[in-house]
Amino acid sequence: MELVIDIVLLSFLVAIAVSACVTRNLFSAAMLFGIFSLLSASFFVVLDAADVAMTEAAVGAGVTTLLMLSTLAVTGHKVRARPKERQLLALGVTVVLGATLVYATVDMPRIGDPNAPVQTDGLALRYVDAYAETGIENMVTPLLASYRGYDTLGETLVVFTAGVGVLALIGRRRREDGTPIEAGEGPDAMADRHRVLRVVGKQLIPFILVYAVYVQAHGDYGPGGGFQAGVIFASGLMLYMLLVGIDEAEKVFKPAVLEKLFALGVLIYGATGIVNMVQGGNFLDYTTLAHDPKHGLHYGILAVELGVGLTVTAVITTILFTFAGHMRSHQRVPAVVAAAEEGPQG
């Protein structure tokens, strides 16, 4: 039965990928990419990679799709005609790259092969037996926050840098004299015709946010953690922004506060490691945070996961608010929801 599910999911993925490539309507392509991400998340669930599935569903099918729709609201849905020579060049590059990737898989070991290097070097067994060393049931959590703590800190800094980069390139909405536009000052394009959508959507937001808190706090025992909780929480805020408009959303989630939060998350992560060093341990070791090393490891992982969650939530929300506010301040387009309701054009 599992083989049948794999074949069906892979068939749908191939069909959607081909459809997204051949369609000449950018709105349709954006929605197809969102469906592709959602099916990819389902495929990850089949592979027992629930942590990755959560992130893919929230980021790929949610946040990324919204950013694509926001871009289309500014640029339009139609594809400009390209010279035939450029199309052939693009096709040739794609074929060569695809053939190279297929060739690279020839020497890869078969999935589940007990003689594969990852199965024989002893490292994988140590990760699988992480519970005996850490006392944490979900082996993904100590792997990311402890064994690969430096790597995860680097990933958090990358997310932080992305937020700073967007603010540096686009910035907050400003008046003609250069001063920032505060919440409630700009025009709000969300009309009463969306009343049913707003009422139903508002009932879902509390459940989304509570689930995000659960994923954040339950990462030690099941799928979840700071990255997953952050993108889920940001998705809930994104839905709120779509329902009430950017101006009303900024009254609840102040942009200036969000900008401080994604710096605070990195600070919490780094400070946790420094506290370990002050107490005589190694950076991001965590075992010195309590008399019992396992308890200290548990406390340290909770702290760094909180930092990751704050940074991811604040950065994604800031990017969404910045894009939406930039479009609204120039009064170039209506709300994203209204643009999406127009459907495919051309």
Buried (B, 14 or more C-beta within 10 A) or exposed (E): EEEEEEEEBEEBBEEBEEBBEEBEBBBBBBBBBBBBBBBBBBBBBEEEBBBBBBBBBBBBBBBBBBBBBBBBBEEBBBEEEEEEEEEEEEEEEEEEEEEEEEEEEEEEEEEEEEEBEEBEEEEEEEBEEBEEBBBBEBBBBBBBBBBBBEEBBEBBBEBBEBBBEBBEEEEBBEEEEEEEBBBEEBEBBBEEEBEEBBEEBEEEBEEBBEBBEBBBBBBBEBBBBBBBBBBBBBBBBBBBBBBBBBBBBBEEBBBEEBBBBBBBBBBBBBBBBEBBEEEEBEBBBBBBBBEEBBBBBBBBBBBBBBBBBBBBBBBBBBBBBBBBBBBBBEEEBBBBBBBBEEEBEE
